[in-house]
Amino acid sequence: VKHIIITGGAGFIGSHLCDRFLKEGYAVTAVDNFLTGRAENINHINDPNFSFWQLNVANPDLPLVELDFKLLREYGLHGVLHFACPASPVDFERFPREILEVDSIGTLAAIDIAKHHSARLILASTSEVYGDPQLHPQKENYWGNVNTIGPRACYDEAKRFAEAAVSSEQRWGGLNAGIVRIFNTYGPRMRLNDGRVVPNLCGQGLRGEAFTIHGDGFQTRSFCYVDDLVDGVFKLFESNVQIPVNIGNPQERSIRDFADWVNILTRGKGRDRSRVYHPPREDDPKQRCPDISRAKSLLGWEPKVGLEEGLSKTIAYFKKEMMTNVTH
Ligand code: UDP
């Protein structure tokens, strides 16, 4: 059995990765400190080849390489997926220090344990490395347009540091690694209160409230359903690709257009939700769309789930969350 460690394994994307790798026959050790991850995301897993450690990868009591992981003793280590990191713009204000730590010290720890076991590392990077892009759509060879001292800097620059750390170890340290640049991903297990546009607007739609739109709403994003993203990460892990790969859905739309979709899917027989316009977020990227030709040609990957289908599943999840847990 091949054993992998997933940092951020109780998070939104990390927990879906746990499910997928277990389904593919891997043994999985998930690591999370529950800063933004939640036990609810992994409580359903009942598999002898799954184990969970509550710890902060950036600040464990012992270095990651010295920890006595049960499944590691049994199976050794085949891979490390470094997905621990708060990722919502509202987290940038709440947890800047934690973000900087997990992407710097945490990434170095992930590299060390991967190298120690000659395991393949996958780094969860982000479209944010392109900043407010001047090239459209974004190709992997674009170097980006990032403000080093803006409100998004802690995340953008930390992920850029993480890419630099991984690529240096690839170049000079013999590390086997893939870098996935994730574009706006949504789906079940996002936190309703995480502040991003998908949970915010879905929650508002379900409660019958007005949609909050920042700026004029003509800024664009390209929304990828989590199952598609996870499939891309899985293919990247099993490949030998060593260069960064964009994984996202190139179906680009404005935030206004996105709000229209949420309106259609949440209003039921009720009235249309109105919109309230707030000032734009500082340094908010105006356009974002992945060029996925590299993922297509190197991994044979492309997204399959359209917005209507993915949003319907996500809204159904949020609905259940709201009914079972009033605090979210
Ligand atoms: N946004 C919005 N209303 C909200 C939350 C976000 O209009 O309630 C906008 C935000 O300004 C940005 C886009 O939606 O232009 C996507 O924001 P999100 O927080 O989801 O993530 P980002 O892609 O900026 O990292």
Residues whose N, C-alpha, C, O or C-beta is under 5 A from the ligand:
A	BS01	UDP	P89 G195 R196 V197 V198 N200 T212 I213 H214 Q219 I255 R281 D284 P285
